[in-house]
Amino acid sequence: MSFSSKLGSLLRLNGQIPATSMLSSIHCMSTSTKKLFIGGLSYGTDDQTLKEAFSGFGDVTEAKIIIDRDTGRSRGFGFVNFADDESASNALSAMDGQELNGRNIRVSYANERPSGGPRAYGGNGGFRGGDSFGRDAGY
């Protein structure tokens, strides 16, 4: 069911807006409820450690630490995919704010990337040095 038709059917219920139902539906349609974002990770945490930390909540289909392509070092966050929604929900409730490898981690549902990939909003951004004509600034 498309987002607009689902939203329309929610709004038509007795002319009232059931806020919790609507928010729940929007959340489920805008995010994967099987994929969790894990932030605040220690730079020493690897894929296997992340998978082991979350496997007690259900079948972990993938655990991935995001690596900086320039330095080869962890960026301090990753993702955990579960086989089912209930396992992900239980893991989120139990692990958010808990310690892993000496750091308190943040766990939330992962948001889908905007269409167009990682460069949809102008690339990596950031100042790389040089002047407005692309010449090296000399520092």
N, CA, C and O atoms as CSV, one atom per row, in Angstrom:
chain,resi,resn,atom,element,x,y,z
A,1,MET,N,N,0.856,-1.173,0.000
A,1,MET,CA,C,0.000,0.000,0.000
A,1,MET,C,C,0.898,1.231,0.000
A,1,MET,O,O,1.852,1.317,0.774
A,2,SER,N,N,0.585,2.174,-0.872
A,2,SER,CA,C,1.415,3.367,-0.967
A,2,SER,C,C,1.240,4.246,0.265
A,2,SER,O,O,0.249,4.159,0.990
A,3,PHE,N,N,2.222,5.079,0.467
A,3,PHE,CA,C,2.217,5.975,1.622
A,3,PHE,C,C,0.982,6.868,1.616
A,3,PHE,O,O,0.317,7.011,2.642
A,4,SER,N,N,0.670,7.470,0.466
A,4,SER,CA,C,-0.453,8.423,0.421
A,4,SER,C,C,-1.794,7.741,0.662
A,4,SER,O,O,-2.658,8.306,1.333
A,5,SER,N,N,-1.982,6.525,0.122
A,5,SER,CA,C,-3.265,5.860,0.354
A,5,SER,C,C,-3.380,5.398,1.801
A,5,SER,O,O,-4.473,5.426,2.367
A,6,LYS,N,N,-2.278,4.974,2.409
A,6,LYS,CA,C,-2.292,4.577,3.820
A,6,LYS,C,C,-2.616,5.789,4.698
A,6,LYS,O,O,-3.435,5.702,5.612
A,7,LEU,N,N,-1.971,6.907,4.413
A,7,LEU,CA,C,-2.221,8.126,5.172
A,7,LEU,C,C,-3.665,8.575,4.998
A,7,LEU,O,O,-4.314,8.973,5.965
A,8,GLY,N,N,-4.170,8.513,3.764
A,8,GLY,CA,C,-5.547,8.905,3.499
A,8,GLY,C,C,-6.539,8.048,4.257
A,8,GLY,O,O,-7.518,8.561,4.799
A,9,SER,N,N,-6.294,6.738,4.301
A,9,SER,CA,C,-7.216,5.852,5.017
A,9,SER,C,C,-7.177,6.121,6.519
A,9,SER,O,O,-8.197,5.986,7.194
A,10,LEU,N,N,-6.030,6.494,7.042
A,10,LEU,CA,C,-5.935,6.829,8.465
A,10,LEU,C,C,-6.699,8.108,8.779
A,10,LEU,O,O,-7.336,8.213,9.827
A,11,LEU,N,N,-6.638,9.072,7.880
A,11,LEU,CA,C,-7.308,10.344,8.111
A,11,LEU,C,C,-8.826,10.235,7.987
A,11,LEU,O,O,-9.556,11.008,8.607
A,12,ARG,N,N,-9.301,9.283,7.192
A,12,ARG,CA,C,-10.743,9.127,6.992
A,12,ARG,C,C,-11.452,8.439,8.149
A,12,ARG,O,O,-12.681,8.467,8.197
A,13,LEU,N,N,-10.750,7.837,9.062
A,13,LEU,CA,C,-11.375,7.127,10.180
A,13,LEU,C,C,-12.162,8.086,11.052
A,13,LEU,O,O,-11.589,8.798,11.877
A,14,ASN,N,N,-13.493,8.106,10.868
A,14,ASN,CA,C,-14.401,8.950,11.654
A,14,ASN,C,C,-14.027,10.433,11.638
A,14,ASN,O,O,-14.418,11.179,12.535
A,15,GLY,N,N,-13.294,10.853,10.651
A,15,GLY,CA,C,-12.923,12.261,10.563
A,15,GLY,C,C,-11.897,12.684,11.599
A,15,GLY,O,O,-11.645,13.877,11.764
A,16,GLN,N,N,-11.300,11.730,12.302
A,16,GLN,CA,C,-10.312,12.051,13.328
A,16,GLN,C,C,-8.951,11.554,12.875
A,16,GLN,O,O,-8.838,10.671,12.025
A,17,ILE,N,N,-7.937,12.136,13.457
A,17,ILE,CA,C,-6.581,11.708,13.148
A,17,ILE,C,C,-6.054,10.910,14.333
A,17,ILE,O,O,-5.743,11.494,15.372
A,18,PRO,N,N,-5.947,9.587,14.205
A,18,PRO,CA,C,-5.376,8.785,15.281
A,18,PRO,C,C,-3.849,8.944,15.283
A,18,PRO,O,O,-3.149,8.239,14.556
A,19,ALA,N,N,-3.348,9.849,16.082
A,19,ALA,CA,C,-1.941,10.260,16.045
A,19,ALA,C,C,-0.981,9.091,16.217
A,19,ALA,O,O,-0.021,8.976,15.454
A,20,THR,N,N,-1.210,8.227,17.189
A,20,THR,CA,C,-0.256,7.139,17.403
A,20,THR,C,C,-0.257,6.173,16.235
A,20,THR,O,O,0.803,5.687,15.841
A,21,SER,N,N,-1.399,5.887,15.681
A,21,SER,CA,C,-1.492,5.001,14.529
A,21,SER,C,C,-0.788,5.608,13.323
A,21,SER,O,O,-0.039,4.931,12.618
A,22,MET,N,N,-1.039,6.896,13.098
A,22,MET,CA,C,-0.443,7.565,11.965
A,22,MET,C,C,1.077,7.623,12.099
A,22,MET,O,O,1.793,7.322,11.144
A,23,LEU,N,N,1.569,8.003,13.260
A,23,LEU,CA,C,3.013,8.084,13.461
A,23,LEU,C,C,3.671,6.723,13.324
A,23,LEU,O,O,4.747,6.609,12.738
A,24,SER,N,N,3.037,5.699,13.854
A,24,SER,CA,C,3.557,4.345,13.735
A,24,SER,C,C,3.631,3.923,12.277
A,24,SER,O,O,4.626,3.334,11.856
A,25,SER,N,N,2.600,4.213,11.503
A,25,SER,CA,C,2.577,3.851,10.086
A,25,SER,C,C,3.639,4.604,9.310
A,25,SER,O,O,4.321,4.024,8.465
A,26,ILE,N,N,3.786,5.894,9.588
A,26,ILE,CA,C,4.805,6.697,8.907
A,26,ILE,C,C,6.190,6.163,9.234
A,26,ILE,O,O,7.032,6.044,8.345
A,27,HIS,N,N,6.437,5.840,10.502
A,27,HIS,CA,C,7.740,5.321,10.915
A,27,HIS,C,C,8.041,4.019,10.194
A,27,HIS,O,O,9.154,3.830,9.702
A,28,CYS,N,N,7.067,3.115,10.122
A,28,CYS,CA,C,7.284,1.819,9.490
A,28,CYS,C,C,7.535,1.962,7.993
A,28,CYS,O,O,8.287,1.174,7.419
A,29,MET,N,N,6.922,2.950,7.355
A,29,MET,CA,C,7.101,3.126,5.929
A,29,MET,C,C,8.376,3.883,5.599
A,29,MET,O,O,8.888,3.748,4.488
A,30,SER,N,N,8.904,4.667,6.515
A,30,SER,CA,C,10.077,5.473,6.209
A,30,SER,C,C,11.371,4.831,6.676
A,30,SER,O,O,12.453,5.275,6.291
A,31,THR,N,N,11.283,3.814,7.483
A,31,THR,CA,C,12.486,3.163,7.977
A,31,THR,C,C,12.325,1.657,7.917
A,31,THR,O,O,11.212,1.132,7.878
A,32,SER,N,N,13.441,0.984,7.912
A,32,SER,CA,C,13.409,-0.466,8.017
A,32,SER,C,C,13.358,-0.812,9.494
A,32,SER,O,O,14.165,-0.315,10.279
A,33,THR,N,N,12.417,-1.661,9.876
A,33,THR,CA,C,12.315,-2.018,11.287
A,33,THR,C,C,13.168,-3.232,11.619
A,33,THR,O,O,13.123,-3.736,12.741
A,34,LYS,N,N,13.938,-3.700,10.658
A,34,LYS,CA,C,14.868,-4.805,10.897
A,34,LYS,C,C,16.315,-4.318,10.956
A,34,LYS,O,O,17.212,-5.067,11.342
A,35,LYS,N,N,16.534,-3.073,10.575
A,35,LYS,CA,C,17.893,-2.526,10.505
A,35,LYS,C,C,18.069,-1.450,11.563
A,35,LYS,O,O,17.287,-0.502,11.639
A,36,LEU,N,N,19.109,-1.608,12.383
A,36,LEU,CA,C,19.392,-0.657,13.449
A,36,LEU,C,C,20.660,0.128,13.153
A,36,LEU,O,O,21.628,-0.409,12.614
A,37,PHE,N,N,20.641,1.388,13.509
A,37,PHE,CA,C,21.826,2.250,13.477
A,37,PHE,C,C,22.463,2.174,14.853
A,37,PHE,O,O,21.773,2.305,15.864
A,38,ILE,N,N,23.763,1.966,14.902
A,38,ILE,CA,C,24.491,1.908,16.166
A,38,ILE,C,C,25.536,3.013,16.145
A,38,ILE,O,O,26.467,2.967,15.341
A,39,GLY,N,N,25.395,4.008,17.020
A,39,GLY,CA,C,26.322,5.126,17.064
A,39,GLY,C,C,27.127,5.140,18.343
A,39,GLY,O,O,26.790,4.458,19.311
A,40,GLY,N,N,28.193,5.920,18.343
A,40,GLY,CA,C,29.032,6.061,19.529
A,40,GLY,C,C,29.947,4.871,19.769
A,40,GLY,O,O,30.369,4.629,20.900
A,41,LEU,N,N,30.255,4.126,18.710
A,41,LEU,CA,C,31.082,2.931,18.853
A,41,LEU,C,C,32.554,3.287,19.080
A,41,LEU,O,O,33.059,4.285,18.567
A,42,SER,N,N,33.207,2.462,19.843
A,42,SER,CA,C,34.646,2.570,20.026
A,42,SER,C,C,35.319,2.294,18.678
A,42,SER,O,O,34.829,1.479,17.897
A,43,TYR,N,N,36.427,2.963,18.407
A,43,TYR,CA,C,37.133,2.750,17.149
A,43,TYR,C,C,37.695,1.333,17.053
A,43,TYR,O,O,38.040,0.879,15.962
A,44,GLY,N,N,37.789,0.632,18.182
A,44,GLY,CA,C,38.291,-0.740,18.194
A,44,GLY,C,C,37.225,-1.786,17.927
A,44,GLY,O,O,37.545,-2.970,17.820
A,45,THR,N,N,35.970,-1.385,17.816
A,45,THR,CA,C,34.890,-2.339,17.568
A,45,THR,C,C,34.894,-2.750,16.096
A,45,THR,O,O,34.917,-1.900,15.206
A,46,ASP,N,N,34.870,-4.067,15.849
A,46,ASP,CA,C,34.825,-4.554,14.468
A,46,ASP,C,C,33.491,-5.235,14.183
A,46,ASP,O,O,32.650,-5.357,15.074
A,47,ASP,N,N,33.298,-5.677,12.946
A,47,ASP,CA,C,32.036,-6.296,12.525
A,47,ASP,C,C,31.661,-7.479,13.415
A,47,ASP,O,O,30.510,-7.608,13.833
A,48,GLN,N,N,32.627,-8.335,13.701
A,48,GLN,CA,C,32.348,-9.542,14.480
A,48,GLN,C,C,31.944,-9.197,15.914
A,48,GLN,O,O,31.011,-9.796,16.451
A,49,THR,N,N,32.620,-8.258,16.530
A,49,THR,CA,C,32.279,-7.831,17.894
A,49,THR,C,C,30.876,-7.252,17.939
A,49,THR,O,O,30.114,-7.528,18.865
A,50,LEU,N,N,30.537,-6.451,16.942
A,50,LEU,CA,C,29.200,-5.865,16.858
A,50,LEU,C,C,28.141,-6.960,16.707
A,50,LEU,O,O,27.102,-6.919,17.365
A,51,LYS,N,N,28.406,-7.925,15.848
A,51,LYS,CA,C,27.458,-9.025,15.635
A,51,LYS,C,C,27.259,-9.824,16.921
A,51,LYS,O,O,26.128,-10.162,17.270
A,52,GLU,N,N,28.338,-10.124,17.621
A,52,GLU,CA,C,28.252,-10.885,18.871
A,52,GLU,C,C,27.472,-10.130,19.938
A,52,GLU,O,O,26.729,-10.736,20.711
A,53,ALA,N,N,27.636,-8.815,19.984
A,53,ALA,CA,C,26.941,-8.004,20.992
A,53,ALA,C,C,25.431,-8.017,20.799
A,53,ALA,O,O,24.685,-7.881,21.768
A,54,PHE,N,N,24.972,-8.181,19.559
A,54,PHE,CA,C,23.542,-8.116,19.270
A,54,PHE,C,C,22.905,-9.482,18.983
A,54,PHE,O,O,21.681,-9.573,18.888
A,55,SER,N,N,23.694,-10.524,18.847
A,55,SER,CA,C,23.146,-11.832,18.464
A,55,SER,C,C,22.293,-12.472,19.555
A,55,SER,O,O,21.531,-13.392,19.259
A,56,GLY,N,N,22.390,-12.027,20.783
A,56,GLY,CA,C,21.558,-12.552,21.848
A,56,GLY,C,C,20.091,-12.163,21.720
A,56,GLY,O,O,19.247,-12.685,22.447
A,57,PHE,N,N,19.781,-11.254,20.803
A,57,PHE,CA,C,18.399,-10.775,20.628
A,57,PHE,C,C,17.699,-11.433,19.450
A,57,PHE,O,O,16.496,-11.252,19.262
A,58,GLY,N,N,18.439,-12.192,18.660
A,58,GLY,CA,C,17.843,-12.860,17.509
A,58,GLY,C,C,18.878,-13.085,16.432
A,58,GLY,O,O,20.070,-12.853,16.637
A,59,ASP,N,N,18.413,-13.540,15.281
A,59,ASP,CA,C,19.278,-13.867,14.152
A,59,ASP,C,C,19.782,-12.588,13.488
A,59,ASP,O,O,19.018,-11.880,12.831
A,60,VAL,N,N,21.074,-12.295,13.661
A,60,VAL,CA,C,21.705,-11.139,13.030
A,60,VAL,C,C,22.142,-11.559,11.630
A,60,VAL,O,O,23.000,-12.428,11.477
A,61,THR,N,N,21.550,-10.944,10.615
A,61,THR,CA,C,21.890,-11.299,9.240
A,61,THR,C,C,23.121,-10.545,8.742
A,61,THR,O,O,23.821,-11.013,7.843
A,62,GLU,N,N,23.382,-9.376,9.329
A,62,GLU,CA,C,24.574,-8.599,8.962
A,62,GLU,C,C,24.882,-7.591,10.057
A,62,GLU,O,O,23.983,-6.980,10.634
A,63,ALA,N,N,26.160,-7.432,10.330
A,63,ALA,CA,C,26.640,-6.385,11.235
A,63,ALA,C,C,27.804,-5.720,10.518
A,63,ALA,O,O,28.755,-6.390,10.114
A,64,LYS,N,N,27.731,-4.409,10.362
A,64,LYS,CA,C,28.719,-3.700,9.552
A,64,LYS,C,C,29.158,-2.412,10.218
A,64,LYS,O,O,28.336,-1.546,10.518
A,65,ILE,N,N,30.458,-2.286,10.450
A,65,ILE,CA,C,31.063,-1.044,10.924
A,65,ILE,C,C,31.397,-0.211,9.690
A,65,ILE,O,O,31.944,-0.733,8.718
A,66,ILE,N,N,31.075,1.064,9.723
A,66,ILE,CA,C,31.370,1.941,8.590
A,66,ILE,C,C,32.787,2.482,8.738
A,66,ILE,O,O,33.164,3.037,9.770
A,67,ILE,N,N,33.553,2.300,7.674
A,67,ILE,CA,C,34.981,2.636,7.663
A,67,ILE,C,C,35.213,3.889,6.816
A,67,ILE,O,O,34.637,4.031,5.737
A,68,ASP,N,N,36.056,4.788,7.309
A,68,ASP,CA,C,36.456,5.973,6.547
A,68,ASP,C,C,37.355,5.519,5.400
A,68,ASP,O,O,38.380,4.879,5.634
A,69,ARG,N,N,36.981,5.843,4.169
A,69,ARG,CA,C,37.745,5.345,3.021
A,69,ARG,C,C,39.121,5.986,2.894
A,69,ARG,O,O,40.007,5.413,2.261
A,70,ASP,N,N,39.318,7.170,3.487
A,70,ASP,CA,C,40.628,7.818,3.403
A,70,ASP,C,C,41.617,7.272,4.425
A,70,ASP,O,O,42.789,7.058,4.118
A,71,THR,N,N,41.125,7.045,5.657
A,71,THR,CA,C,42.035,6.621,6.731
A,71,THR,C,C,41.989,5.117,6.987
A,71,THR,O,O,42.917,4.569,7.582
A,72,GLY,N,N,40.929,4.441,6.549
A,72,GLY,CA,C,40.786,3.013,6.816
A,72,GLY,C,C,40.356,2.724,8.246
A,72,GLY,O,O,40.334,1.570,8.672
A,73,ARG,N,N,40.017,3.767,8.982
A,73,ARG,CA,C,39.626,3.646,10.391
A,73,ARG,C,C,38.109,3.711,10.525
A,73,ARG,O,O,37.424,4.295,9.685
A,74,SER,N,N,37.599,3.108,11.584
A,74,SER,CA,C,36.164,3.159,11.864
A,74,SER,C,C,35.700,4.598,11.978
A,74,SER,O,O,36.431,5.458,12.470
A,75,ARG,N,N,34.475,4.859,11.518
A,75,ARG,CA,C,33.889,6.188,11.669
A,75,ARG,C,C,33.096,6.296,12.962
A,75,ARG,O,O,32.519,7.345,13.247
A,76,GLY,N,N,33.060,5.209,13.758
A,76,GLY,CA,C,32.396,5.260,15.055
A,76,GLY,C,C,30.924,4.909,15.027
A,76,GLY,O,O,30.216,5.115,16.013
A,77,PHE,N,N,30.451,4.377,13.900
A,77,PHE,CA,C,29.064,3.924,13.831
A,77,PHE,C,C,28.958,2.739,12.893
A,77,PHE,O,O,29.873,2.447,12.123
A,78,GLY,N,N,27.815,2.061,12.973
A,78,GLY,CA,C,27.593,0.907,12.120
A,78,GLY,C,C,26.118,0.552,12.074
A,78,GLY,O,O,25.270,1.293,12.573
A,79,PHE,N,N,25.824,-0.586,11.472
A,79,PHE,CA,C,24.460,-1.047,11.304
A,79,PHE,C,C,24.363,-2.525,11.627
A,79,PHE,O,O,25.291,-3.291,11.367
A,80,VAL,N,N,23.233,-2.919,12.197
A,80,VAL,CA,C,22.952,-4.324,12.475
A,80,VAL,C,C,21.601,-4.650,11.851
A,80,VAL,O,O,20.604,-3.977,12.113
A,81,ASN,N,N,21.581,-5.693,11.020
A,81,ASN,CA,C,20.334,-6.165,10.400
A,81,ASN,C,C,19.894,-7.449,11.079
A,81,ASN,O,O,20.697,-8.352,11.309
A,82,PHE,N,N,18.611,-7.519,11.396
A,82,PHE,CA,C,18.030,-8.714,11.993
A,82,PHE,C,C,17.123,-9.404,10.993
A,82,PHE,O,O,16.660,-8.789,10.032
A,83,ALA,N,N,16.869,-10.694,11.225
A,83,ALA,CA,C,15.985,-11.470,10.358
A,83,ALA,C,C,14.526,-11.066,10.553
A,83,ALA,O,O,13.715,-11.229,9.641
A,84,ASP,N,N,14.181,-10.539,11.736
A,84,ASP,CA,C,12.783,-10.162,11.981
A,84,ASP,C,C,12.687,-8.886,12.806
A,84,ASP,O,O,13.626,-8.500,13.503
A,85,ASP,N,N,11.521,-8.241,12.707
A,85,ASP,CA,C,11.265,-6.957,13.371
A,85,ASP,C,C,11.339,-7.058,14.892
A,85,ASP,O,O,11.880,-6.169,15.549
A,86,GLU,N,N,10.799,-8.133,15.449
A,86,GLU,CA,C,10.735,-8.266,16.906
A,86,GLU,C,C,12.129,-8.315,17.531
A,86,GLU,O,O,12.363,-7.715,18.581
A,87,SER,N,N,13.055,-9.029,16.886
A,87,SER,CA,C,14.428,-9.100,17.400
A,87,SER,C,C,15.078,-7.724,17.404
A,87,SER,O,O,15.756,-7.350,18.361
A,88,ALA,N,N,14.864,-6.973,16.322
A,88,ALA,CA,C,15.428,-5.623,16.225
A,88,ALA,C,C,14.845,-4.728,17.303
A,88,ALA,O,O,15.575,-3.962,17.933
A,89,SER,N,N,13.543,-4.814,17.523
A,89,SER,CA,C,12.881,-4.001,18.545
A,89,SER,C,C,13.413,-4.323,19.939
A,89,SER,O,O,13.676,-3.418,20.731
A,90,ASN,N,N,13.570,-5.616,20.239
A,90,ASN,CA,C,14.110,-6.030,21.541
A,90,ASN,C,C,15.542,-5.551,21.723
A,90,ASN,O,O,15.914,-5.106,22.809
A,91,ALA,N,N,16.346,-5.639,20.671
A,91,ALA,CA,C,17.736,-5.188,20.739
A,91,ALA,C,C,17.813,-3.680,20.965
A,91,ALA,O,O,18.625,-3.206,21.760
A,92,LEU,N,N,16.970,-2.936,20.265
A,92,LEU,CA,C,16.948,-1.480,20.429
A,92,LEU,C,C,16.633,-1.121,21.875
A,92,LEU,O,O,17.328,-0.308,22.485
A,93,SER,N,N,15.587,-1.727,22.418
A,93,SER,CA,C,15.165,-1.421,23.791
A,93,SER,C,C,16.248,-1.759,24.806
A,93,SER,O,O,16.482,-1.006,25.752
A,94,ALA,N,N,16.903,-2.889,24.606
A,94,ALA,CA,C,17.875,-3.361,25.594
A,94,ALA,C,C,19.252,-2.711,25.465
A,94,ALA,O,O,19.934,-2.513,26.471
A,95,MET,N,N,19.669,-2.377,24.245
A,95,MET,CA,C,21.055,-1.948,24.032
A,95,MET,C,C,21.257,-0.431,23.977
A,95,MET,O,O,22.382,0.037,24.155
A,96,ASP,N,N,20.210,0.341,23.738
A,96,ASP,CA,C,20.380,1.793,23.652
A,96,ASP,C,C,20.892,2.326,24.992
A,96,ASP,O,O,20.254,2.139,26.028
A,97,GLY,N,N,22.044,2.989,24.959
A,97,GLY,CA,C,22.643,3.563,26.159
A,97,GLY,C,C,23.565,2.622,26.913
A,97,GLY,O,O,24.192,3.019,27.895
A,98,GLN,N,N,23.653,1.368,26.456
A,98,GLN,CA,C,24.506,0.395,27.129
A,98,GLN,C,C,25.962,0.566,26.701
A,98,GLN,O,O,26.258,1.219,25.700
A,99,GLU,N,N,26.855,-0.028,27.472
A,99,GLU,CA,C,28.279,0.065,27.182
A,99,GLU,C,C,28.725,-1.081,26.281
A,99,GLU,O,O,28.353,-2.236,26.487
A,100,LEU,N,N,29.525,-0.738,25.284
A,100,LEU,CA,C,30.151,-1.724,24.405
A,100,LEU,C,C,31.572,-1.258,24.149
A,100,LEU,O,O,31.796,-0.175,23.610
A,101,ASN,N,N,32.528,-2.087,24.541
A,101,ASN,CA,C,33.956,-1.759,24.387
A,101,ASN,C,C,34.316,-0.403,24.993
A,101,ASN,O,O,35.077,0.368,24.407
A,102,GLY,N,N,33.760,-0.120,26.176
A,102,GLY,CA,C,34.116,1.091,26.907
A,102,GLY,C,C,33.368,2.349,26.512
A,102,GLY,O,O,33.655,3.419,27.050
A,103,ARG,N,N,32.417,2.259,25.590
A,103,ARG,CA,C,31.647,3.433,25.154
A,103,ARG,C,C,30.159,3.156,25.296
A,103,ARG,O,O,29.706,2.042,25.036
A,104,ASN,N,N,29.392,4.168,25.708
A,104,ASN,CA,C,27.937,4.042,25.731
A,104,ASN,C,C,27.430,4.260,24.310
A,104,ASN,O,O,27.664,5.306,23.705
A,105,ILE,N,N,26.732,3.256,23.792
A,105,ILE,CA,C,26.290,3.310,22.405
A,105,ILE,C,C,24.862,3.845,22.299
A,105,ILE,O,O,24.076,3.750,23.241
A,106,ARG,N,N,24.545,4.411,21.132
A,106,ARG,CA,C,23.195,4.879,20.813
A,106,ARG,C,C,22.631,3.933,19.760
A,106,ARG,O,O,23.268,3.665,18.742
A,107,VAL,N,N,21.440,3.439,20.017
A,107,VAL,CA,C,20.806,2.507,19.084
A,107,VAL,C,C,19.464,3.091,18.656
A,107,VAL,O,O,18.667,3.510,19.496
A,108,SER,N,N,19.218,3.118,17.355
A,108,SER,CA,C,17.944,3.596,16.824
A,108,SER,C,C,17.660,2.859,15.522
A,108,SER,O,O,18.535,2.193,14.968
A,109,TYR,N,N,16.419,2.987,15.039
A,109,TYR,CA,C,16.111,2.406,13.740
A,109,TYR,C,C,16.869,3.188,12.673
A,109,TYR,O,O,16.968,4.413,12.735
A,110,ALA,N,N,17.403,2.458,11.693
A,110,ALA,CA,C,18.141,3.094,10.608
A,110,ALA,C,C,17.175,3.738,9.629
A,110,ALA,O,O,16.120,3.175,9.335
A,111,ASN,N,N,17.525,4.903,9.128
A,111,ASN,CA,C,16.741,5.577,8.090
A,111,ASN,C,C,17.289,5.172,6.738
A,111,ASN,O,O,18.489,4.949,6.581
A,112,GLU,N,N,16.404,5.080,5.769
A,112,GLU,CA,C,16.840,4.775,4.410
A,112,GLU,C,C,17.556,5.988,3.841
A,112,GLU,O,O,17.227,7.129,4.165
A,113,ARG,N,N,18.542,5.727,2.987
A,113,ARG,CA,C,19.247,6.804,2.308
A,113,ARG,C,C,18.323,7.490,1.324
A,113,ARG,O,O,17.441,6.846,0.757
A,114,PRO,N,N,18.507,8.804,1.106
A,114,PRO,CA,C,17.704,9.473,0.075
A,114,PRO,C,C,18.029,8.855,-1.285
A,114,PRO,O,O,19.157,8.410,-1.499
A,115,SER,N,N,17.071,8.821,-2.201
A,115,SER,CA,C,17.349,8.267,-3.518
A,115,SER,C,C,18.412,9.119,-4.193
A,115,SER,O,O,18.439,10.340,-4.042
A,116,GLY,N,N,19.269,8.470,-4.924
A,116,GLY,CA,C,20.378,9.184,-5.548
A,116,GLY,C,C,21.697,8.846,-4.882
A,116,GLY,O,O,22.749,9.288,-5.344
A,117,GLY,N,N,21.665,8.074,-3.808
A,117,GLY,CA,C,22.893,7.624,-3.166
A,117,GLY,C,C,23.527,8.658,-2.273
A,117,GLY,O,O,22.904,9.660,-1.923
A,118,PRO,N,N,24.774,8.413,-1.904
A,118,PRO,CA,C,25.445,9.277,-0.927
A,118,PRO,C,C,25.744,10.677,-1.439
A,118,PRO,O,O,26.007,11.576,-0.641
A,119,ARG,N,N,25.710,10.880,-2.728
A,119,ARG,CA,C,26.040,12.197,-3.285
A,119,ARG,C,C,24.807,12.989,-3.705
A,119,ARG,O,O,24.922,13.978,-4.429
A,120,ALA,N,N,23.642,12.564,-3.262
A,120,ALA,CA,C,22.397,13.218,-3.679
A,120,ALA,C,C,22.315,14.675,-3.250
A,120,ALA,O,O,21.590,15.454,-3.869
A,121,TYR,N,N,23.027,15.056,-2.221
A,121,TYR,CA,C,22.956,16.429,-1.722
A,121,TYR,C,C,24.279,17.151,-1.867
A,121,TYR,O,O,24.653,17.930,-0.992
A,122,GLY,N,N,24.988,16.911,-2.945
A,122,GLY,CA,C,26.177,17.695,-3.233
A,122,GLY,C,C,27.478,17.036,-2.857
A,122,GLY,O,O,28.488,17.730,-2.732
A,123,GLY,N,N,27.508,15.756,-2.674
A,123,GLY,CA,C,28.771,15.078,-2.433
A,123,GLY,C,C,29.173,15.070,-0.979
A,123,GLY,O,O,28.341,15.189,-0.079
A,124,ASN,N,N,30.461,14.928,-0.770
A,124,ASN,CA,C,30.982,14.769,0.587
A,124,ASN,C,C,31.061,16.076,1.349
A,124,ASN,O,O,31.120,16.062,2.579
A,125,GLY,N,N,31.064,17.201,0.661
A,125,GLY,CA,C,31.110,18.496,1.345
A,125,GLY,C,C,32.429,18.709,2.047
A,125,GLY,O,O,33.357,17.912,1.916
A,126,GLY,N,N,32.501,19.788,2.788
A,126,GLY,CA,C,33.713,20.056,3.554
A,126,GLY,C,C,34.730,20.849,2.754
A,126,GLY,O,O,34.772,20.766,1.526
A,127,PHE,N,N,35.543,21.613,3.454
A,127,PHE,CA,C,36.573,22.427,2.831
A,127,PHE,C,C,37.843,21.617,2.688
A,127,PHE,O,O,38.313,21.047,3.673
A,128,ARG,N,N,38.412,21.546,1.508
A,128,ARG,CA,C,39.603,20.749,1.250
A,128,ARG,C,C,40.867,21.599,1.109
A,128,ARG,O,O,41.937,21.058,0.830
A,129,GLY,N,N,40.767,22.899,1.293
A,129,GLY,CA,C,41.936,23.758,1.111
A,129,GLY,C,C,41.890,24.408,-0.263
A,129,GLY,O,O,41.067,24.050,-1.105
A,130,GLY,N,N,42.767,25.351,-0.476
A,130,GLY,CA,C,42.805,26.047,-1.759
A,130,GLY,C,C,41.906,27.263,-1.738
A,130,GLY,O,O,41.202,27.522,-0.762
A,131,ASP,N,N,41.942,28.012,-2.843
A,131,ASP,CA,C,41.084,29.184,-2.924
A,131,ASP,C,C,39.866,28.879,-3.761
A,131,ASP,O,O,39.650,27.723,-4.126
A,132,SER,N,N,39.067,29.871,-4.074
A,132,SER,CA,C,37.824,29.636,-4.795
A,132,SER,C,C,38.058,29.213,-6.240
A,132,SER,O,O,37.107,28.843,-6.929
A,133,PHE,N,N,39.306,29.259,-6.716
A,133,PHE,CA,C,39.609,28.838,-8.076
A,133,PHE,C,C,40.229,27.448,-8.106
A,133,PHE,O,O,40.676,26.993,-9.159
A,134,GLY,N,N,40.262,26.761,-6.948
A,134,GLY,CA,C,40.766,25.396,-6.908
A,134,GLY,C,C,42.273,25.302,-6.737
A,134,GLY,O,O,42.830,24.207,-6.814
A,135,ARG,N,N,42.949,26.427,-6.507
A,135,ARG,CA,C,44.396,26.394,-6.323
A,135,ARG,C,C,44.733,26.106,-4.880
A,135,ARG,O,O,43.969,26.456,-3.980
A,136,ASP,N,N,45.840,25.487,-4.652
A,136,ASP,CA,C,46.299,25.149,-3.314
A,136,ASP,C,C,46.595,26.426,-2.533
A,136,ASP,O,O,47.256,27.334,-3.038
A,137,ALA,N,N,46.103,26.488,-1.301
A,137,ALA,CA,C,46.276,27.688,-0.472
A,137,ALA,C,C,47.689,27.787,0.092
A,137,ALA,O,O,48.098,28.845,0.571
A,138,GLY,N,N,48.432,26.689,0.036
A,138,GLY,CA,C,49.821,26.753,0.460
A,138,GLY,C,C,50.057,26.497,1.948
A,138,GLY,O,O,51.138,26.802,2.452
A,139,TYR,N,N,49.075,25.945,2.662
A,139,TYR,CA,C,49.367,25.635,4.030
A,139,TYR,C,C,49.592,24.203,4.102
A,139,TYR,O,O,49.864,23.675,5.180
